[in-house]
């Protein structure tokens, strides 16, 4: 169990995200590397309202190993918009808003490199080298909230989203699809925000 003061601080942070009606974002991608592209993007608010949920057609085929994880195939993407077609809508949606992502560094990197593939600028706050102040990592917060220390890594142990959801009694639905993962992230944020949960009751 985490230090009670740390747990309470994370709970306050989660309550602040909810109070600000932060956006919850998730992507599915063609892979993990520097050439990976977004193939699905979802954004919800803290009430669970779906603001964006779209497939995104990448510049090339989806590798079999990626499709095996999220189930998104080239056939499903054949008529989907490209990133260039959704870029302006997405930027308008996130501009000036707090954004919460489970594994912020990965999603912001893939969104940024997908945009740049089309000669487009990174969405505001998504180039973390410039400004990540409005983009928050729920995975980092949950690691501190749960408080499992990894002596080997010298930090709190990361928890996969589905594991965090199970640990907090959040229903796991449609894992490894962008909207399903957004809803699970929101459930984990709400669990962290609970005053009773913060005290470990």
N, C-alpha and C positions, 0 to 999 in steps of 0.2 A: 504494500500500500504506500502511496506517495506521502511525503511530508504534508501534514494537514494544511500548513500555510500555502504550500505550492498548489495543492488541490483546490483550495478556496480561491486562489488567484486565477487559476485556469477557469474555474466556475464563473467568476466575475467576468472574465474575458468572453466566455460563451454567452453569458446573459447580455453583454454589450452588443455582441453580433446580432442576437435576436432582437434587441431593442432597436438597432439600426436597420432592421429588416435587410440584413446583408444578403447578397446573392450567393447561392451555392452552385458550384460549377464542376463539371466532370467531362473528360474526353475519353474516347477510344481511339486508338492509333494504329499505324502500320507497323509499329515496332518501338524499340527503346532508344535507338541510336540518334546520331546527329542528322540523319536524313529522314527520320520518322515524320509522318504527316498525320494530321487529324482526319479520322474517318467518321466520327460521330461526336456531336457536341450538345450538351444539355445545360440549361441554366434554370434554376428555380429560385423563388424567394423563401423567406423564413416561415411563410404561411403554407408552403408547399405548392404554391401556384407555379405552373409550368410556363416560363417566359420564352424559352427556346428549346427545341428538341428536334434536331435534324441530323440526317446522315450527310456526310461531306465526301464528295468524290475526289480521291487523291490523283496525283499526276501519273501514277503507275499502278500495277496490280498490288493487291493486299497479299503479303507473304502468308504461306500456309500456317506457319507457327502463330502468327497474330490472329488469323481467322479462327484458329482452334481455340483461342482464349475467349474472344468476344462473339464469335459466330457471324461476324459481318463479312459477307462475300462480295466479290467483284460484281456478281449479278445484282445484288441488292443495291449497289452503288451506281449502277449504270445510268440511272436517271436523276441521281442526286446532284444538288448544286455543288460547284467547286468552292474553295475557300474564298476566292475573289468575289463570288456572288453573295456570300453571307458576311463578308468582312465588315462592311459599313454598319449593317444592322447589329452585329455583335459589339462593335466598338461603341455605338450609341447606347446599347444596353448597359454596358459595364462602366461607362464614363461617369466619374464622380461617385461611384458606389463602392462600399466595402464588399470584397469578394472573399469567400472562404472556399478553399480547395483541400481535399484530402490528398496530400502529396503535391504541395504547391510547386516545388521546383520542377517536377516532371511536366506537369500540365502547362505551366507558363512557358517552359522551354519549347515544348512541341508546338504550342500555339504561335509563339514568336517565330520559330523557324518555318512553320507552314506559311505564315503571312509573308515572310521575307522571300520564300520561294516564288511568290507571285509579285514580288517587288513592292509589297505593302508594308507600312510601318507596324511595329508591335502595338497592340492595344495599350492604352494608357495604363501605366502601372505594371504591365506584364513583362517588360524587360527589367528583370530584377537587378541588373547591373546599374540601372539608372534610378529606379524608384519602385520598391515593392511594398511601400508603407500601407497601401490600401488593400493588398492581397495577402491573405493570411493562410497559414497551414494548419488545418485541423488535425493532421496526422502528428505533427510536432506537439500540438496542444494535448492531444489524447495520450501521447507517450508520457508526458509529464503528469497528466491527470491520473493515469493508471499506476505509474511509479515503479515499473519493473526495471531495475537497474541492470545494465549490462557492463560488468567489470571489464570484459574483453574489449568493448568498444568505448568505454568511458562515457557512456551516455544512457539515457532512458531508452529502453527497447522499443523499436517501431512495432506497431501492430497493423496487420493487414486490415483493410476496411471491413471485410466480412467478419473477421475475428473480433474487431472492436464492436461491431453491431451485435454479435452473439453475446459478448461479455456484458453489454448494456441492455440486453433484452429487446433489441430493435429487430423487427422483422426483416429478414434477408430476402428480398424479392428482385429477380432479374439482375443478379450480380454480374459485373463485367459488361453491362450496357450502361450508357451514360446517364440516362434518367434514373434507372434503378440505383446506381451508385450515388447520385445526387440525393435521392430520398433517404438512403442509408446514412449518408453524411449528416443530413439534417437531423435524423434521429439520434445520432451520436452527439451532435452539438446540443440538442435539447436535453439529453441525459447528463452531459457535463454541466449544463446550466442549472439543473435541479439542486436547490439548496440542501435537500436531504442527502442526495447523492454526493454532493461536495464534502459533506461531513462524514461520508462513509457509512451512513445509516442504512 
